[in-house]
Amino acid sequence: MKASLLIALLAFVASSAHAGAGAAAQKAEVCAACHGADFNTPVSEDIPRLAGQYPDYLARALADYKSGARKNALMNGQAEGLSAQDIEELAAYISRFPGSLKVLPLHRFIR
């Protein structure tokens, strides 16, 4: 009895996690329109690559767009309707994509 209850619970948790990933992927389709389907090939040079970014950075950026602390007419409008959970899920989903971001040595900026 305990084993079947444990199996049922694990199956529920697994299906819930899969559904969450699917929901994030669906929400991210709007983001992909500008940032690229792989989040690494934006449609123009002035749109940032998101693939390879840390999830906490992405979440903070979205939260700042939502609050208006970060200004961009398009992104402020996109983030406006996102809940805190939406932001966390999108950040986690997008951060999983491999990116071509590079860390530049600090000495390049210090004179």
Phi and psi in radians as a Rosetta constraint file:
Dihedral C 1 N 2 CA 2 C 2 CIRCULARHARMONIC -1.112 0.35
Dihedral N 2 CA 2 C 2 N 3 CIRCULARHARMONIC -0.673 0.35
Dihedral C 2 N 3 CA 3 C 3 CIRCULARHARMONIC -1.122 0.35
Dihedral N 3 CA 3 C 3 N 4 CIRCULARHARMONIC -0.744 0.35
Dihedral C 3 N 4 CA 4 C 4 CIRCULARHARMONIC -1.209 0.35
Dihedral N 4 CA 4 C 4 N 5 CIRCULARHARMONIC -0.596 0.35
Dihedral C 4 N 5 CA 5 C 5 CIRCULARHARMONIC -1.156 0.35
Dihedral N 5 CA 5 C 5 N 6 CIRCULARHARMONIC -0.738 0.35
Dihedral C 5 N 6 CA 6 C 6 CIRCULARHARMONIC -1.108 0.35
Dihedral N 6 CA 6 C 6 N 7 CIRCULARHARMONIC -0.745 0.35
Dihedral C 6 N 7 CA 7 C 7 CIRCULARHARMONIC -1.096 0.35
Dihedral N 7 CA 7 C 7 N 8 CIRCULARHARMONIC -0.750 0.35
Dihedral C 7 N 8 CA 8 C 8 CIRCULARHARMONIC -1.111 0.35
Dihedral N 8 CA 8 C 8 N 9 CIRCULARHARMONIC -0.718 0.35
Dihedral C 8 N 9 CA 9 C 9 CIRCULARHARMONIC -1.134 0.35
Dihedral N 9 CA 9 C 9 N 10 CIRCULARHARMONIC -0.769 0.35
Dihedral C 9 N 10 CA 10 C 10 CIRCULARHARMONIC -1.103 0.35
Dihedral N 10 CA 10 C 10 N 11 CIRCULARHARMONIC -0.692 0.35
Dihedral C 10 N 11 CA 11 C 11 CIRCULARHARMONIC -1.117 0.35
Dihedral N 11 CA 11 C 11 N 12 CIRCULARHARMONIC -0.702 0.35
Dihedral C 11 N 12 CA 12 C 12 CIRCULARHARMONIC -1.122 0.35
Dihedral N 12 CA 12 C 12 N 13 CIRCULARHARMONIC -0.801 0.35
Dihedral C 12 N 13 CA 13 C 13 CIRCULARHARMONIC -1.085 0.35
Dihedral N 13 CA 13 C 13 N 14 CIRCULARHARMONIC -0.750 0.35
Dihedral C 13 N 14 CA 14 C 14 CIRCULARHARMONIC -1.109 0.35
Dihedral N 14 CA 14 C 14 N 15 CIRCULARHARMONIC -0.749 0.35
Dihedral C 14 N 15 CA 15 C 15 CIRCULARHARMONIC -1.212 0.35
Dihedral N 15 CA 15 C 15 N 16 CIRCULARHARMONIC -0.589 0.35
Dihedral C 15 N 16 CA 16 C 16 CIRCULARHARMONIC -1.157 0.35
Dihedral N 16 CA 16 C 16 N 17 CIRCULARHARMONIC -0.736 0.35
Dihedral C 16 N 17 CA 17 C 17 CIRCULARHARMONIC -1.121 0.35
Dihedral N 17 CA 17 C 17 N 18 CIRCULARHARMONIC -0.715 0.35
Dihedral C 17 N 18 CA 18 C 18 CIRCULARHARMONIC -1.143 0.35
Dihedral N 18 CA 18 C 18 N 19 CIRCULARHARMONIC -0.713 0.35
Dihedral C 18 N 19 CA 19 C 19 CIRCULARHARMONIC -1.117 0.35
Dihedral N 19 CA 19 C 19 N 20 CIRCULARHARMONIC -0.670 0.35
Dihedral C 19 N 20 CA 20 C 20 CIRCULARHARMONIC -1.106 0.35
Dihedral N 20 CA 20 C 20 N 21 CIRCULARHARMONIC -0.730 0.35
Dihedral C 20 N 21 CA 21 C 21 CIRCULARHARMONIC -1.140 0.35
Dihedral N 21 CA 21 C 21 N 22 CIRCULARHARMONIC -0.676 0.35
Dihedral C 21 N 22 CA 22 C 22 CIRCULARHARMONIC -1.140 0.35
Dihedral N 22 CA 22 C 22 N 23 CIRCULARHARMONIC -0.680 0.35
Dihedral C 22 N 23 CA 23 C 23 CIRCULARHARMONIC -1.154 0.35
Dihedral N 23 CA 23 C 23 N 24 CIRCULARHARMONIC -0.721 0.35
Dihedral C 23 N 24 CA 24 C 24 CIRCULARHARMONIC -1.126 0.35
Dihedral N 24 CA 24 C 24 N 25 CIRCULARHARMONIC -0.727 0.35
Dihedral C 24 N 25 CA 25 C 25 CIRCULARHARMONIC -1.077 0.35
Dihedral N 25 CA 25 C 25 N 26 CIRCULARHARMONIC -0.704 0.35
Dihedral C 25 N 26 CA 26 C 26 CIRCULARHARMONIC -1.152 0.35
Dihedral N 26 CA 26 C 26 N 27 CIRCULARHARMONIC -0.760 0.35
Dihedral C 26 N 27 CA 27 C 27 CIRCULARHARMONIC -1.142 0.35
Dihedral N 27 CA 27 C 27 N 28 CIRCULARHARMONIC -0.577 0.35
Dihedral C 27 N 28 CA 28 C 28 CIRCULARHARMONIC -1.287 0.35
Dihedral N 28 CA 28 C 28 N 29 CIRCULARHARMONIC -0.215 0.35
Dihedral C 28 N 29 CA 29 C 29 CIRCULARHARMONIC -1.030 0.35
Dihedral N 29 CA 29 C 29 N 30 CIRCULARHARMONIC -0.627 0.35
Dihedral C 29 N 30 CA 30 C 30 CIRCULARHARMONIC -1.130 0.35
Dihedral N 30 CA 30 C 30 N 31 CIRCULARHARMONIC -0.723 0.35
Dihedral C 30 N 31 CA 31 C 31 CIRCULARHARMONIC -1.126 0.35
Dihedral N 31 CA 31 C 31 N 32 CIRCULARHARMONIC -0.694 0.35
Dihedral C 31 N 32 CA 32 C 32 CIRCULARHARMONIC -1.129 0.35
Dihedral N 32 CA 32 C 32 N 33 CIRCULARHARMONIC -0.403 0.35
Dihedral C 32 N 33 CA 33 C 33 CIRCULARHARMONIC -1.022 0.35
Dihedral N 33 CA 33 C 33 N 34 CIRCULARHARMONIC -0.595 0.35
Dihedral C 33 N 34 CA 34 C 34 CIRCULARHARMONIC -1.857 0.35
Dihedral N 34 CA 34 C 34 N 35 CIRCULARHARMONIC -0.680 0.35
Dihedral C 34 N 35 CA 35 C 35 CIRCULARHARMONIC -1.496 0.35
Dihedral N 35 CA 35 C 35 N 36 CIRCULARHARMONIC -0.113 0.35
Dihedral C 35 N 36 CA 36 C 36 CIRCULARHARMONIC 1.665 0.35
Dihedral N 36 CA 36 C 36 N 37 CIRCULARHARMONIC 2.598 0.35
Dihedral C 36 N 37 CA 37 C 37 CIRCULARHARMONIC -1.059 0.35
Dihedral N 37 CA 37 C 37 N 38 CIRCULARHARMONIC -0.501 0.35
Dihedral C 37 N 38 CA 38 C 38 CIRCULARHARMONIC -1.716 0.35
Dihedral N 38 CA 38 C 38 N 39 CIRCULARHARMONIC 0.071 0.35
Dihedral C 38 N 39 CA 39 C 39 CIRCULARHARMONIC 1.017 0.35
Dihedral N 39 CA 39 C 39 N 40 CIRCULARHARMONIC 0.344 0.35
Dihedral C 39 N 40 CA 40 C 40 CIRCULARHARMONIC -2.223 0.35
Dihedral N 40 CA 40 C 40 N 41 CIRCULARHARMONIC -0.090 0.35
Dihedral C 40 N 41 CA 41 C 41 CIRCULARHARMONIC -2.284 0.35
Dihedral N 41 CA 41 C 41 N 42 CIRCULARHARMONIC 1.342 0.35
Dihedral C 41 N 42 CA 42 C 42 CIRCULARHARMONIC -1.118 0.35
Dihedral N 42 CA 42 C 42 N 43 CIRCULARHARMONIC 2.786 0.35
Dihedral C 42 N 43 CA 43 C 43 CIRCULARHARMONIC -1.296 0.35
Dihedral N 43 CA 43 C 43 N 44 CIRCULARHARMONIC -0.282 0.35
Dihedral C 43 N 44 CA 44 C 44 CIRCULARHARMONIC -2.618 0.35
Dihedral N 44 CA 44 C 44 N 45 CIRCULARHARMONIC 2.875 0.35
Dihedral C 44 N 45 CA 45 C 45 CIRCULARHARMONIC -1.123 0.35
Dihedral N 45 CA 45 C 45 N 46 CIRCULARHARMONIC -0.475 0.35
Dihedral C 45 N 46 CA 46 C 46 CIRCULARHARMONIC -1.493 0.35
Dihedral N 46 CA 46 C 46 N 47 CIRCULARHARMONIC 0.037 0.35
Dihedral C 46 N 47 CA 47 C 47 CIRCULARHARMONIC -1.796 0.35
Dihedral N 47 CA 47 C 47 N 48 CIRCULARHARMONIC 2.213 0.35
Dihedral C 47 N 48 CA 48 C 48 CIRCULARHARMONIC -1.276 0.35
Dihedral N 48 CA 48 C 48 N 49 CIRCULARHARMONIC 2.696 0.35
Dihedral C 48 N 49 CA 49 C 49 CIRCULARHARMONIC -1.407 0.35
Dihedral N 49 CA 49 C 49 N 50 CIRCULARHARMONIC 2.340 0.35
Dihedral C 49 N 50 CA 50 C 50 CIRCULARHARMONIC -1.809 0.35
Dihedral N 50 CA 50 C 50 N 51 CIRCULARHARMONIC -0.460 0.35
Dihedral C 50 N 51 CA 51 C 51 CIRCULARHARMONIC -1.065 0.35
Dihedral N 51 CA 51 C 51 N 52 CIRCULARHARMONIC 2.366 0.35
Dihedral C 51 N 52 CA 52 C 52 CIRCULARHARMONIC 1.570 0.35
Dihedral N 52 CA 52 C 52 N 53 CIRCULARHARMONIC -0.120 0.35
Dihedral C 52 N 53 CA 53 C 53 CIRCULARHARMONIC -1.326 0.35
Dihedral N 53 CA 53 C 53 N 54 CIRCULARHARMONIC 2.695 0.35
Dihedral C 53 N 54 CA 54 C 54 CIRCULARHARMONIC -1.248 0.35
Dihedral N 54 CA 54 C 54 N 55 CIRCULARHARMONIC 2.486 0.35
Dihedral C 54 N 55 CA 55 C 55 CIRCULARHARMONIC -1.073 0.35
Dihedral N 55 CA 55 C 55 N 56 CIRCULARHARMONIC -0.607 0.35
Dihedral C 55 N 56 CA 56 C 56 CIRCULARHARMONIC -1.198 0.35
Dihedral N 56 CA 56 C 56 N 57 CIRCULARHARMONIC -0.561 0.35
Dihedral C 56 N 57 CA 57 C 57 CIRCULARHARMONIC -1.158 0.35
Dihedral N 57 CA 57 C 57 N 58 CIRCULARHARMONIC -0.814 0.35
Dihedral C 57 N 58 CA 58 C 58 CIRCULARHARMONIC -1.088 0.35
Dihedral N 58 CA 58 C 58 N 59 CIRCULARHARMONIC -0.738 0.35
Dihedral C 58 N 59 CA 59 C 59 CIRCULARHARMONIC -1.112 0.35
Dihedral N 59 CA 59 C 59 N 60 CIRCULARHARMONIC -0.745 0.35
Dihedral C 59 N 60 CA 60 C 60 CIRCULARHARMONIC -1.131 0.35
Dihedral N 60 CA 60 C 60 N 61 CIRCULARHARMONIC -0.743 0.35
Dihedral C 60 N 61 CA 61 C 61 CIRCULARHARMONIC -1.065 0.35
Dihedral N 61 CA 61 C 61 N 62 CIRCULARHARMONIC -0.805 0.35
Dihedral C 61 N 62 CA 62 C 62 CIRCULARHARMONIC -1.109 0.35
Dihedral N 62 CA 62 C 62 N 63 CIRCULARHARMONIC -0.731 0.35
Dihedral C 62 N 63 CA 63 C 63 CIRCULARHARMONIC -1.119 0.35
Dihedral N 63 CA 63 C 63 N 64 CIRCULARHARMONIC -0.681 0.35
Dihedral C 63 N 64 CA 64 C 64 CIRCULARHARMONIC -1.189 0.35
Dihedral N 64 CA 64 C 64 N 65 CIRCULARHARMONIC -0.639 0.35
Dihedral C 64 N 65 CA 65 C 65 CIRCULARHARMONIC -1.136 0.35
Dihedral N 65 CA 65 C 65 N 66 CIRCULARHARMONIC -0.729 0.35
Dihedral C 65 N 66 CA 66 C 66 CIRCULARHARMONIC -1.087 0.35
Dihedral N 66 CA 66 C 66 N 67 CIRCULARHARMONIC -0.753 0.35
Dihedral C 66 N 67 CA 67 C 67 CIRCULARHARMONIC -1.373 0.35
Dihedral N 67 CA 67 C 67 N 68 CIRCULARHARMONIC -0.308 0.35
Dihedral C 67 N 68 CA 68 C 68 CIRCULARHARMONIC 1.606 0.35
Dihedral N 68 CA 68 C 68 N 69 CIRCULARHARMONIC -0.005 0.35
Dihedral C 68 N 69 CA 69 C 69 CIRCULARHARMONIC -1.139 0.35
Dihedral N 69 CA 69 C 69 N 70 CIRCULARHARMONIC -0.498 0.35
Dihedral C 69 N 70 CA 70 C 70 CIRCULARHARMONIC -1.987 0.35
Dihedral N 70 CA 70 C 70 N 71 CIRCULARHARMONIC 2.277 0.35
Dihedral C 70 N 71 CA 71 C 71 CIRCULARHARMONIC -1.835 0.35
Dihedral N 71 CA 71 C 71 N 72 CIRCULARHARMONIC 2.151 0.35
Dihedral C 71 N 72 CA 72 C 72 CIRCULARHARMONIC -2.876 0.35
Dihedral N 72 CA 72 C 72 N 73 CIRCULARHARMONIC 2.067 0.35
Dihedral C 72 N 73 CA 73 C 73 CIRCULARHARMONIC -0.943 0.35
Dihedral N 73 CA 73 C 73 N 74 CIRCULARHARMONIC -0.791 0.35
Dihedral C 73 N 74 CA 74 C 74 CIRCULARHARMONIC -1.200 0.35
Dihedral N 74 CA 74 C 74 N 75 CIRCULARHARMONIC -0.847 0.35
Dihedral C 74 N 75 CA 75 C 75 CIRCULARHARMONIC -1.214 0.35
Dihedral N 75 CA 75 C 75 N 76 CIRCULARHARMONIC -0.611 0.35
Dihedral C 75 N 76 CA 76 C 76 CIRCULARHARMONIC -1.060 0.35
Dihedral N 76 CA 76 C 76 N 77 CIRCULARHARMONIC -0.718 0.35
Dihedral C 76 N 77 CA 77 C 77 CIRCULARHARMONIC -1.194 0.35
Dihedral N 77 CA 77 C 77 N 78 CIRCULARHARMONIC -0.683 0.35
Dihedral C 77 N 78 CA 78 C 78 CIRCULARHARMONIC -1.172 0.35
Dihedral N 78 CA 78 C 78 N 79 CIRCULARHARMONIC -0.705 0.35
Dihedral C 78 N 79 CA 79 C 79 CIRCULARHARMONIC -1.396 0.35
Dihedral N 79 CA 79 C 79 N 80 CIRCULARHARMONIC -0.339 0.35
Dihedral C 79 N 80 CA 80 C 80 CIRCULARHARMONIC -0.892 0.35
Dihedral N 80 CA 80 C 80 N 81 CIRCULARHARMONIC -0.756 0.35
Dihedral C 80 N 81 CA 81 C 81 CIRCULARHARMONIC -1.577 0.35
Dihedral N 81 CA 81 C 81 N 82 CIRCULARHARMONIC 0.071 0.35
Dihedral C 81 N 82 CA 82 C 82 CIRCULARHARMONIC -1.457 0.35
Dihedral N 82 CA 82 C 82 N 83 CIRCULARHARMONIC 2.400 0.35
Dihedral C 82 N 83 CA 83 C 83 CIRCULARHARMONIC -1.467 0.35
Dihedral N 83 CA 83 C 83 N 84 CIRCULARHARMONIC 2.951 0.35
Dihedral C 83 N 84 CA 84 C 84 CIRCULARHARMONIC -1.039 0.35
Dihedral N 84 CA 84 C 84 N 85 CIRCULARHARMONIC -0.664 0.35
Dihedral C 84 N 85 CA 85 C 85 CIRCULARHARMONIC -1.173 0.35
Dihedral N 85 CA 85 C 85 N 86 CIRCULARHARMONIC -0.720 0.35
Dihedral C 85 N 86 CA 86 C 86 CIRCULARHARMONIC -1.003 0.35
Dihedral N 86 CA 86 C 86 N 87 CIRCULARHARMONIC -0.786 0.35
Dihedral C 86 N 87 CA 87 C 87 CIRCULARHARMONIC -1.079 0.35
Dihedral N 87 CA 87 C 87 N 88 CIRCULARHARMONIC -0.812 0.35
Dihedral C 87 N 88 CA 88 C 88 CIRCULARHARMONIC -1.096 0.35
Dihedral N 88 CA 88 C 88 N 89 CIRCULARHARMONIC -0.747 0.35
Dihedral C 88 N 89 CA 89 C 89 CIRCULARHARMONIC -1.163 0.35
Dihedral N 89 CA 89 C 89 N 90 CIRCULARHARMONIC -0.766 0.35
Dihedral C 89 N 90 CA 90 C 90 CIRCULARHARMONIC -1.104 0.35
Dihedral N 90 CA 90 C 90 N 91 CIRCULARHARMONIC -0.775 0.35
Dihedral C 90 N 91 CA 91 C 91 CIRCULARHARMONIC -1.078 0.35
Dihedral N 91 CA 91 C 91 N 92 CIRCULARHARMONIC -0.766 0.35
Dihedral C 91 N 92 CA 92 C 92 CIRCULARHARMONIC -1.133 0.35
Dihedral N 92 CA 92 C 92 N 93 CIRCULARHARMONIC -0.744 0.35
Dihedral C 92 N 93 CA 93 C 93 CIRCULARHARMONIC -1.140 0.35
Dihedral N 93 CA 93 C 93 N 94 CIRCULARHARMONIC -0.892 0.35
Dihedral C 93 N 94 CA 94 C 94 CIRCULARHARMONIC -1.164 0.35
Dihedral N 94 CA 94 C 94 N 95 CIRCULARHARMONIC -0.612 0.35
Dihedral C 94 N 95 CA 95 C 95 CIRCULARHARMONIC -1.161 0.35
Dihedral N 95 CA 95 C 95 N 96 CIRCULARHARMONIC -0.277 0.35
Dihedral C 95 N 96 CA 96 C 96 CIRCULARHARMONIC -1.337 0.35
Dihedral N 96 CA 96 C 96 N 97 CIRCULARHARMONIC -0.276 0.35
Dihedral C 96 N 97 CA 97 C 97 CIRCULARHARMONIC -1.326 0.35
Dihedral N 97 CA 97 C 97 N 98 CIRCULARHARMONIC 2.342 0.35
Dihedral C 97 N 98 CA 98 C 98 CIRCULARHARMONIC -1.231 0.35
Dihedral N 98 CA 98 C 98 N 99 CIRCULARHARMONIC 2.396 0.35
Dihedral C 98 N 99 CA 99 C 99 CIRCULARHARMONIC -2.182 0.35
Dihedral N 99 CA 99 C 99 N 100 CIRCULARHARMONIC 3.016 0.35
Dihedral C 99 N 100 CA 100 C 100 CIRCULARHARMONIC -1.934 0.35
Dihedral N 100 CA 100 C 100 N 101 CIRCULARHARMONIC 0.471 0.35
Dihedral C 100 N 101 CA 101 C 101 CIRCULARHARMONIC -1.218 0.35
Dihedral N 101 CA 101 C 101 N 102 CIRCULARHARMONIC 2.554 0.35
Dihedral C 101 N 102 CA 102 C 102 CIRCULARHARMONIC -2.187 0.35
Dihedral N 102 CA 102 C 102 N 103 CIRCULARHARMONIC 2.527 0.35
Dihedral C 102 N 103 CA 103 C 103 CIRCULARHARMONIC -1.569 0.35
Dihedral N 103 CA 103 C 103 N 104 CIRCULARHARMONIC 2.137 0.35
Dihedral C 103 N 104 CA 104 C 104 CIRCULARHARMONIC -1.573 0.35
Dihedral N 104 CA 104 C 104 N 105 CIRCULARHARMONIC 2.446 0.35
Dihedral C 104 N 105 CA 105 C 105 CIRCULARHARMONIC -1.071 0.35
Dihedral N 105 CA 105 C 105 N 106 CIRCULARHARMONIC 2.431 0.35
Dihedral C 105 N 106 CA 106 C 106 CIRCULARHARMONIC -1.069 0.35
Dihedral N 106 CA 106 C 106 N 107 CIRCULARHARMONIC -0.565 0.35
Dihedral C 106 N 107 CA 107 C 107 CIRCULARHARMONIC -1.091 0.35
Dihedral N 107 CA 107 C 107 N 108 CIRCULARHARMONIC -0.314 0.35
Dihedral C 107 N 108 CA 108 C 108 CIRCULARHARMONIC -1.218 0.35
Dihedral N 108 CA 108 C 108 N 109 CIRCULARHARMONIC -0.346 0.35
Dihedral C 108 N 109 CA 109 C 109 CIRCULARHARMONIC -1.871 0.35
Dihedral N 109 CA 109 C 109 N 110 CIRCULARHARMONIC -0.211 0.35
Dihedral C 109 N 110 CA 110 C 110 CIRCULARHARMONIC -1.770 0.35
Dihedral N 110 CA 110 C 110 N 111 CIRCULARHARMONIC 2.244 0.35
